[in-house]
Amino acid sequence: MKVFCFQCKKTNEFTITNPVGRRDECSFCKADLHVCKNCQMYDLKSYNECKEPAADVVKEKERANFCDFFKACESGDTVDTKFKLMSAAQALFKKS
């Protein structure tokens, strides 16, 4: 299993028998991996920025959490796209 790191944009390797745990860190930058921004359910447009309606509210999206709905992103495509869209929207409404 490959796990994308939102912070350094690199991919970490995990085995199927040893999934991403709450205390796991990126082997490159030491950022937490079990975080909202590394999850497939993370969505800026959704309530609580999560596609899972039953998930508890997590205020710090870049810190390790205990979410049972965590599904690790295997690539940065979804995360990068979200940030590009958000940046474009902010630029559109930026006051000059």
Secondary structure, 3 states (H helix, E strand, C coil): CEEECCCCCCEEECCCCCCCCCCCECCCCCCECCCHHHECCECCCCHHHECCCCCCCCCCCCCCCCCCCCCECCCCHHHHHHHHHHHHHHHHCCCC
